[in-house]
Amino acid sequence: MCWIQKRGYKLYIALSLFIPYFLGLGLLVQSVVPASLRNIPKTNQEVARFLSFTILLGISINHLIMLFILNMNMSLIIGALLSVVGFCYAMFFTRGAFTHYFKMGYFIGIATFLTTIVFIIVIVNTQLGWDAQYIWFFHGKMIFFNNGLYQTAGWSNPAYQFSHVDYPKLLAILAAQFSCLVGYWNDYVPRLSLLILLVPAVLGVASFSEKITISYIYLYLMVFFSINEYTTNGYMDAYLAIYASISLLFFWRWAKTEIIDDFLTGFAFLAIIPLMKNEGMLYLLSVTSGFVLSYTFLKDKKYQVLTVIRSAIFRYISAVLVLNIMLWSWIKYAWDLKNDLNLGFDSITLITDRISDGSMFTVLRLMLANVTIGASIIILLFTVLIAIKSRVFYLKDILLSATVTSIYFAGIFVIYMATPHDLSWHLTSSTYRTMMPVNMSIITITYMVLATIDSSRGTKMK
């Protein structure tokens, strides 16, 4: 760890500036719609939700600035200026109440700090996985040493196609920018960019900590410590799963309380997912389809959904999400970056062939062979039985999450059926990762049922 001792001051400065940088960008978005800053957080949990939401907005805006400008130094300078403007405008608009947006209380503050410290120690001492080293951080290294996302870095070079150059660049951009602030690239500094994705997730989960119940302890431990090394070895699969589960949590609480900030925070988490991995687009489609299908049956919620969709802040977040997706799609098209799966109409032949030869059963068997998924399903069923016995099980509470999880599972199944690669190799080398969002969603549904049980026993549910 001598690299920390020698250049530690630069690292500490970068760590202390990076989160405020994203907060300022997020405040700028909210300042465009001042009404979103009028509701001063009244509880520590509301502060945690606000901070999580604001950082997520900042991450989205920062990603958009980088894709639009391409030059890393210039994007950081413009982002820093906008961040300062965001802070200044928010302080001016809220005046004396500005500090209330940061008073998260001792428990949430200490829990967030300790969780972050634990992850810092583990991250810098964990060996990077293959995908992390040769995809996400390799792309970050290309951006760092070329001072931007330029085609001249070699994105179209056939020699680099092994690293899936078409993959989204969120982590690569964050790693390059963080290393730029520190002033150098090595095997450790870029890893700390994972903390930018971790902090809003910890704050998001902390917003459910009104009472330290069995359900909350279960949620916290399972979200951050059930994926083993994948939260620290640089794989985006774990963070996709974590963000997916937290988005479902906020949508669930919104359905129970009709507090618009819960829906918006869930959507802010969802807006980051397509920027992580290609599977994020599938998850975005799954949530959209899940809302359409679920609220076709729950007609009493249609008005609430339409109210949120018509809000100005929702339109701004949606616009940033669409622009992020469109800009990266345009860059891929301009640079002729193609995905190795090459999904299209030709895939239909592969799917029909695999249905006829019985391969679909192999796909299903290996997708469900994950031990953790089996354990999660058993725990969920046991929890549902307890809820039914206690007469507090309501199917409508978990309908959206169950629908989204099922659609996502079906989508991954179709992708495996359409893969041009050797089916056995593709399944055995990736199902333990692609099933993480499914497993984490099942864990989330279990929490929803547990929280209802806790609530029925006198725990106040917000």
C-alpha positions as CSV (number, residue, x, y, z in Angstrom):
1,M,0.0,0.0,0.0
2,C,3.0,2.3,-0.4
3,W,1.3,4.1,-3.3
4,I,-1.2,5.5,-0.7
5,Q,1.6,6.7,1.6
6,K,3.6,8.4,-1.2
7,R,0.7,10.2,-3.0
8,G,-2.0,9.9,-0.4
9,Y,-2.8,13.6,-0.2
10,K,-3.9,13.6,-3.9
11,L,-6.1,10.5,-3.3
12,Y,-7.8,12.1,-0.2
13,I,-8.4,15.3,-2.1
14,A,-10.0,13.4,-5.0
15,L,-12.1,11.3,-2.6
16,S,-13.3,14.4,-0.8
17,L,-14.2,16.3,-4.0
18,F,-15.8,13.6,-6.1
19,I,-19.0,13.1,-4.1
20,P,-19.7,16.9,-3.8
21,Y,-19.0,17.2,-7.5
22,F,-21.9,14.8,-8.3
23,L,-24.1,16.4,-5.6
24,G,-23.6,19.8,-7.2
25,L,-24.6,18.5,-10.6
26,G,-27.6,16.8,-9.1
27,L,-28.6,20.0,-7.3
28,L,-28.4,21.8,-10.6
29,V,-31.0,19.5,-12.2
30,Q,-33.3,20.0,-9.2
31,S,-32.8,23.7,-9.3
32,V,-34.2,23.8,-12.8
33,V,-37.4,22.6,-11.2
34,P,-37.3,24.6,-7.9
35,A,-40.4,22.8,-6.6
36,S,-38.3,19.7,-6.1
37,L,-36.3,21.6,-3.4
38,R,-39.3,23.0,-1.6
39,N,-40.0,19.8,0.3
40,I,-37.4,20.0,3.0
41,P,-36.5,16.5,4.4
42,K,-38.2,16.0,7.8
43,T,-36.5,12.8,8.8
44,N,-33.0,11.2,8.5
45,Q,-34.4,8.7,6.1
46,E,-35.8,11.4,3.8
47,V,-32.3,13.1,3.9
48,A,-30.7,9.8,2.9
49,R,-33.2,9.4,0.0
50,F,-32.6,13.0,-1.1
51,L,-28.8,12.6,-1.1
52,S,-29.0,9.3,-3.0
53,F,-31.3,10.8,-5.6
54,T,-29.2,13.9,-6.0
55,I,-25.9,11.9,-6.5
56,L,-27.6,9.7,-9.0
57,L,-28.7,12.7,-11.0
58,G,-25.2,14.0,-10.9
59,I,-23.8,10.7,-12.2
60,S,-26.2,10.8,-15.1
61,I,-25.4,14.4,-16.0
62,N,-21.6,13.8,-15.7
63,H,-22.0,10.8,-18.1
64,L,-23.9,12.9,-20.6
65,I,-21.4,15.7,-20.4
66,M,-18.5,13.3,-21.2
67,L,-20.4,11.7,-24.1
68,F,-21.2,15.1,-25.5
69,I,-17.8,16.8,-25.1
70,L,-15.6,13.6,-25.3
71,N,-12.6,15.5,-23.9
72,M,-12.0,14.3,-20.3
73,N,-10.3,17.4,-18.9
74,M,-12.8,19.8,-20.5
75,S,-15.8,17.7,-19.3
76,L,-14.5,17.8,-15.8
77,I,-14.0,21.6,-15.9
78,I,-17.4,22.2,-17.3
79,G,-18.9,19.7,-14.9
80,A,-17.1,21.4,-11.9
81,L,-18.5,24.8,-13.0
82,L,-22.0,23.4,-13.3
83,S,-21.6,21.7,-10.0
84,V,-20.7,25.0,-8.3
85,V,-23.6,26.7,-10.0
86,G,-25.9,23.9,-8.7
87,F,-24.7,24.4,-5.1
88,C,-25.0,28.2,-5.3
89,Y,-28.5,28.1,-6.8
90,A,-29.7,25.5,-4.3
91,M,-28.3,27.5,-1.4
92,F,-29.9,30.7,-2.8
93,F,-33.3,29.1,-3.3
94,T,-33.4,27.2,0.0
95,R,-31.6,29.9,2.0
96,G,-31.4,29.0,5.6
97,A,-32.9,25.5,5.1
98,F,-30.0,24.3,2.9
99,T,-28.2,22.5,5.7
100,H,-31.3,20.4,6.5
101,Y,-30.7,18.5,3.2
102,F,-27.6,17.0,4.7
103,K,-28.5,16.2,8.3
104,M,-28.9,12.4,8.0
105,G,-28.4,11.6,11.7
106,Y,-25.8,9.6,13.5
107,F,-27.0,6.1,12.6
108,I,-27.2,6.6,8.9
109,G,-24.1,8.8,8.8
110,I,-22.0,6.2,10.7
111,A,-23.5,3.3,8.8
112,T,-22.7,4.9,5.5
113,F,-19.2,5.9,6.6
114,L,-18.4,2.4,8.0
115,T,-19.8,0.6,5.0
116,T,-17.8,2.8,2.7
117,I,-14.5,2.3,4.7
118,V,-15.0,-1.5,4.7
119,F,-15.5,-1.5,0.9
120,I,-12.5,0.8,0.4
121,I,-10.3,-1.7,2.3
122,V,-11.7,-4.7,0.5
123,I,-11.7,-3.1,-3.0
124,V,-8.0,-2.1,-2.9
125,N,-7.1,-5.6,-1.6
126,T,-9.2,-7.7,-4.0
127,Q,-7.9,-9.0,-7.2
128,L,-9.8,-7.7,-10.2
129,G,-11.9,-10.1,-12.2
130,W,-11.2,-10.8,-15.8
131,D,-14.1,-8.7,-17.1
132,A,-13.2,-5.8,-14.8
133,Q,-9.5,-5.8,-15.8
134,Y,-9.9,-6.3,-19.5
135,I,-13.3,-4.6,-20.1
136,W,-14.3,-1.9,-17.7
137,F,-10.9,-0.7,-16.4
138,F,-9.2,-1.4,-19.7
139,H,-11.7,1.0,-21.3
140,G,-11.1,3.5,-18.5
141,K,-7.3,3.2,-19.2
142,M,-7.9,4.0,-22.9
143,I,-10.0,7.1,-21.9
144,F,-7.4,8.2,-19.4
145,F,-4.3,8.0,-21.6
146,N,-6.1,9.6,-24.5
147,N,-7.7,12.3,-22.4
148,G,-11.1,11.5,-23.7
149,L,-13.5,9.2,-25.5
150,Y,-11.9,9.5,-28.9
151,Q,-11.9,6.9,-31.7
152,T,-8.2,7.4,-32.1
153,A,-7.7,5.5,-28.8
154,G,-8.3,2.3,-30.8
155,W,-11.9,1.5,-30.1
156,S,-12.3,0.3,-33.7
157,N,-9.0,-1.6,-33.7
158,P,-9.6,-5.3,-34.3
159,A,-7.0,-6.1,-31.7
160,Y,-9.2,-4.6,-29.0
161,Q,-12.4,-6.3,-29.9
162,F,-11.8,-9.0,-27.3
163,S,-12.7,-6.4,-24.6
164,H,-16.2,-5.8,-25.9
165,V,-15.7,-2.2,-26.9
166,D,-19.4,-1.7,-27.5
167,Y,-20.2,-2.0,-23.8
168,P,-21.5,1.1,-21.9
169,K,-18.8,3.3,-20.5
170,L,-20.1,4.5,-17.1
171,L,-17.5,2.8,-14.9
172,A,-14.8,3.4,-17.5
173,I,-15.6,7.2,-17.5
174,L,-15.7,7.4,-13.7
175,A,-12.4,5.5,-13.4
176,A,-10.7,7.7,-15.9
177,Q,-12.0,10.9,-14.3
178,F,-11.1,9.8,-10.8
179,S,-7.6,8.9,-11.9
180,C,-7.4,12.3,-13.6
181,L,-8.1,14.1,-10.4
182,V,-5.5,12.0,-8.5
183,G,-3.0,12.6,-11.4
184,Y,-2.0,9.1,-12.3
185,W,-3.3,5.7,-13.3
186,N,-2.2,2.5,-11.5
187,D,-3.7,-0.8,-10.5
188,Y,-5.5,0.6,-7.5
189,V,-6.7,4.2,-7.9
190,P,-9.3,3.5,-10.6
191,R,-11.0,0.9,-8.4
192,L,-12.1,3.5,-6.0
193,S,-14.4,4.9,-8.6
194,L,-16.7,2.0,-7.6
195,L,-17.4,4.0,-4.4
196,I,-19.3,6.6,-6.6
197,L,-21.8,3.8,-7.4
198,L,-21.7,2.4,-3.9
199,V,-22.5,5.5,-1.9
200,P,-25.9,6.3,-3.4
201,A,-26.8,2.6,-3.0
202,V,-26.0,2.7,0.7
203,L,-27.9,5.9,1.2
204,G,-30.8,4.4,-0.8
205,V,-31.0,1.4,1.5
206,A,-30.5,3.5,4.6
207,S,-33.7,5.4,3.7
208,F,-35.6,2.3,4.7
209,S,-34.1,2.2,8.2
210,E,-36.8,4.0,10.1
211,K,-36.8,1.1,12.5
212,I,-34.0,-1.4,12.8
213,T,-36.1,-4.5,12.3
214,I,-35.3,-8.0,11.1
215,S,-36.5,-7.1,7.6
216,Y,-34.1,-4.1,7.4
217,I,-31.1,-6.1,8.8
218,Y,-31.9,-8.8,6.2
219,L,-32.1,-6.2,3.4
220,Y,-28.8,-4.4,4.3
221,L,-26.8,-7.6,4.7
222,M,-28.2,-9.3,1.6
223,V,-27.9,-6.3,-0.7
224,F,-24.3,-5.5,0.1
225,F,-22.8,-8.8,1.3
226,S,-24.6,-11.6,-0.4
227,I,-22.8,-11.2,-3.8
228,N,-19.5,-12.1,-2.3
229,E,-16.5,-10.7,-4.2
230,Y,-18.5,-9.3,-7.1
231,T,-19.2,-6.0,-5.3
232,T,-15.4,-5.4,-5.0
233,N,-13.7,-7.1,-7.9
234,G,-14.9,-4.6,-10.5
235,Y,-17.7,-6.6,-12.1
236,M,-20.6,-4.4,-13.1
237,D,-23.1,-7.3,-12.8
238,A,-23.2,-6.9,-9.0
239,Y,-23.9,-3.2,-9.2
240,L,-26.5,-3.7,-11.9
241,A,-28.2,-6.2,-9.5
242,I,-28.0,-3.8,-6.5
243,Y,-29.3,-0.9,-8.4
244,A,-32.1,-3.0,-9.9
245,S,-33.2,-4.2,-6.5
246,I,-33.1,-0.7,-4.9
247,S,-35.2,0.7,-7.8
248,L,-37.8,-1.9,-7.1
249,L,-37.7,-1.0,-3.4
250,F,-38.5,2.6,-4.1
251,F,-41.3,1.7,-6.6
252,W,-42.8,-0.6,-4.0
253,R,-42.7,2.1,-1.2
254,W,-44.2,4.6,-3.6
255,A,-47.1,2.2,-4.4
256,K,-47.8,2.0,-0.6
257,T,-47.3,5.7,0.3
258,E,-47.8,7.5,-3.0
259,I,-44.9,9.8,-2.1
260,I,-43.6,11.0,-5.5
261,D,-40.0,11.3,-4.3
262,D,-39.9,7.5,-3.8
263,F,-40.9,7.0,-7.4
264,L,-38.4,9.5,-8.7
265,T,-35.6,8.0,-6.7
266,G,-36.5,4.5,-8.0
267,F,-36.4,5.9,-11.5
268,A,-33.1,7.7,-10.8
269,F,-31.6,4.3,-9.9
270,L,-33.2,2.8,-13.0
271,A,-31.7,5.5,-15.2
272,I,-28.2,4.5,-14.2
273,I,-28.6,0.8,-15.0
274,P,-28.5,1.0,-18.9
275,L,-25.2,2.9,-18.5
276,M,-23.6,0.0,-16.7
277,K,-24.0,-3.0,-19.0
278,N,-26.0,-4.0,-22.1
279,E,-28.3,-6.0,-19.8
280,G,-29.3,-2.7,-18.3
281,M,-31.4,-1.9,-21.4
282,L,-33.2,-5.2,-20.9
283,Y,-33.9,-4.3,-17.3
284,L,-35.2,-0.9,-18.3
285,L,-37.5,-2.6,-20.8
286,S,-38.5,-5.1,-18.1
287,V,-39.5,-2.3,-15.6
288,T,-41.4,-0.4,-18.3
289,S,-43.3,-3.5,-19.4
290,G,-43.8,-4.5,-15.7
291,F,-45.5,-1.1,-15.0
292,V,-47.8,-1.5,-18.0
293,L,-48.8,-5.0,-17.2
294,S,-49.1,-4.6,-13.4
295,Y,-51.1,-1.4,-13.5
296,T,-53.4,-2.9,-16.1
297,F,-54.7,-5.0,-13.3
298,L,-54.2,-2.4,-10.5
299,K,-56.3,0.3,-12.2
300,D,-56.5,2.4,-9.0
301,K,-52.8,3.2,-9.4
302,K,-53.0,4.5,-13.0
303,Y,-53.8,8.1,-11.9
304,Q,-50.8,8.2,-9.6
305,V,-48.5,6.9,-12.3
306,L,-49.7,9.5,-14.8
307,T,-49.2,12.2,-12.1
308,V,-45.6,11.3,-11.7
309,I,-44.9,11.0,-15.4
310,R,-46.4,14.4,-16.0
311,S,-44.1,16.0,-13.4
312,A,-41.3,18.3,-14.7
313,I,-38.5,16.6,-12.8
314,F,-39.5,13.2,-14.2
315,R,-39.3,14.6,-17.7
316,Y,-35.8,16.0,-17.1
317,I,-34.5,12.7,-15.7
318,S,-36.1,10.9,-18.7
319,A,-34.5,13.3,-21.1
320,V,-31.1,12.8,-19.6
321,L,-31.6,9.0,-19.8
322,V,-32.7,9.1,-23.4
323,L,-29.9,11.4,-24.4
324,N,-27.3,9.1,-22.7
325,I,-28.6,6.1,-24.6
326,M,-28.9,7.9,-27.9
327,L,-25.5,9.5,-27.7
328,W,-23.7,6.2,-26.9
329,S,-25.8,4.5,-29.6
330,W,-24.7,7.1,-32.1
331,I,-21.0,6.8,-31.1
332,K,-21.2,3.0,-31.5
333,Y,-22.8,3.5,-35.0
334,A,-20.3,6.1,-36.1
335,W,-17.3,4.0,-34.9
336,D,-18.9,0.7,-36.2
337,L,-18.7,-0.9,-32.8
338,K,-20.8,-4.2,-32.8
339,N,-21.9,-6.5,-30.1
340,D,-20.5,-10.1,-30.3
341,L,-24.0,-11.5,-29.9
342,N,-25.2,-9.9,-33.1
343,L,-28.8,-10.2,-32.2
344,G,-31.3,-9.7,-35.0
345,F,-33.7,-11.4,-37.3
346,D,-31.1,-14.1,-38.0
347,S,-31.3,-15.0,-34.3
348,I,-34.8,-16.4,-34.9
349,T,-33.4,-19.4,-36.8
350,L,-31.0,-20.2,-33.9
351,I,-33.9,-20.0,-31.4
352,T,-36.2,-22.3,-33.4
353,D,-33.3,-24.8,-33.9
354,R,-32.6,-24.9,-30.1
355,I,-36.3,-25.3,-29.3
356,S,-36.5,-28.3,-31.7
357,D,-33.3,-30.0,-30.4
358,G,-34.3,-29.6,-26.7
359,S,-31.5,-27.1,-25.8
360,M,-34.1,-24.8,-24.2
361,F,-34.3,-27.2,-21.3
362,T,-30.5,-27.1,-20.9
363,V,-30.7,-23.3,-20.8
364,L,-33.4,-23.3,-18.2
365,R,-31.7,-25.9,-16.1
366,L,-28.4,-24.0,-16.0
367,M,-30.0,-20.7,-15.4
368,L,-31.8,-22.1,-12.3
369,A,-28.9,-24.2,-11.2
370,N,-27.5,-21.3,-9.2
371,V,-27.4,-22.3,-5.6
372,T,-28.1,-18.8,-4.3
373,I,-31.2,-18.5,-6.4
374,G,-32.5,-21.7,-5.0
375,A,-31.9,-20.6,-1.5
376,S,-33.5,-17.2,-2.1
377,I,-36.6,-18.8,-3.5
378,I,-36.9,-21.1,-0.5
379,I,-36.5,-18.2,1.9
380,L,-39.1,-16.2,-0.1
381,L,-41.6,-19.1,0.0
382,F,-41.1,-19.6,3.7
383,T,-41.6,-15.9,4.3
384,V,-44.8,-15.8,2.2
385,L,-46.2,-18.8,4.2
386,I,-45.6,-16.9,7.4
387,A,-47.3,-13.8,6.0
388,I,-50.3,-15.8,4.8
389,K,-50.6,-17.4,8.2
390,S,-50.4,-14.0,9.8
391,R,-53.0,-12.8,7.2
392,V,-50.8,-9.9,6.0
393,F,-49.8,-11.2,2.6
394,Y,-51.0,-8.9,-0.2
395,L,-50.1,-10.1,-3.8
396,K,-50.5,-6.6,-5.2
397,D,-47.6,-5.4,-3.0
398,I,-45.2,-7.6,-4.8
399,L,-46.9,-7.8,-8.2
400,L,-44.7,-5.2,-9.9
401,S,-41.4,-6.6,-8.6
402,A,-42.4,-10.2,-9.5
403,T,-43.5,-9.2,-13.0
404,V,-40.3,-7.3,-13.6
405,T,-38.2,-10.2,-12.4
406,S,-40.1,-12.6,-14.6
407,I,-39.8,-10.5,-17.7
408,Y,-36.0,-10.0,-17.1
409,F,-35.5,-13.7,-16.6
410,A,-37.4,-14.4,-19.8
411,G,-35.3,-11.9,-21.6
412,I,-32.0,-13.4,-20.5
413,F,-33.4,-16.8,-21.5
414,V,-34.1,-15.6,-25.0
415,I,-30.6,-14.1,-25.3
416,Y,-29.1,-17.4,-24.4
417,M,-31.3,-19.2,-26.9
418,A,-30.1,-16.7,-29.6
419,T,-26.4,-16.7,-28.7
420,P,-24.1,-17.4,-31.7
421,H,-21.5,-18.8,-29.3
422,D,-21.2,-22.3,-28.1
423,L,-24.2,-22.7,-25.9
424,S,-22.5,-24.8,-23.2
425,W,-19.6,-22.4,-22.9
426,H,-21.8,-19.3,-22.8
427,L,-24.0,-20.7,-20.1
428,T,-21.3,-22.1,-17.8
429,S,-19.2,-18.9,-18.1
430,S,-21.9,-16.4,-17.4
431,T,-25.1,-17.6,-15.8
432,Y,-23.7,-17.0,-12.3
433,R,-23.4,-13.3,-13.2
434,T,-26.5,-12.8,-15.4
435,M,-28.7,-14.3,-12.7
436,M,-27.5,-11.8,-10.1
437,P,-30.3,-9.3,-10.8
438,V,-32.9,-12.1,-10.7
439,N,-31.5,-13.3,-7.3
440,M,-31.3,-9.8,-5.9
441,S,-34.9,-9.1,-7.0
442,I,-36.1,-12.2,-5.2
443,I,-34.3,-11.0,-2.1
444,T,-36.0,-7.7,-2.5
445,I,-39.4,-9.3,-2.8
446,T,-38.6,-11.3,0.4
447,Y,-37.9,-8.0,2.2
448,M,-41.2,-6.5,1.0
449,V,-43.0,-9.4,2.6
450,L,-40.9,-9.3,5.8
451,A,-41.5,-5.6,6.1
452,T,-45.2,-6.1,5.9
453,I,-45.0,-8.7,8.7
454,D,-42.9,-6.3,10.8
455,S,-45.5,-3.6,10.1
456,S,-48.3,-5.8,11.3
457,R,-46.5,-6.4,14.5
458,G,-46.4,-2.7,15.3
459,T,-43.4,-1.4,13.2
460,K,-44.3,1.9,11.6
461,M,-44.0,1.7,7.8
462,K,-43.4,4.9,6.1
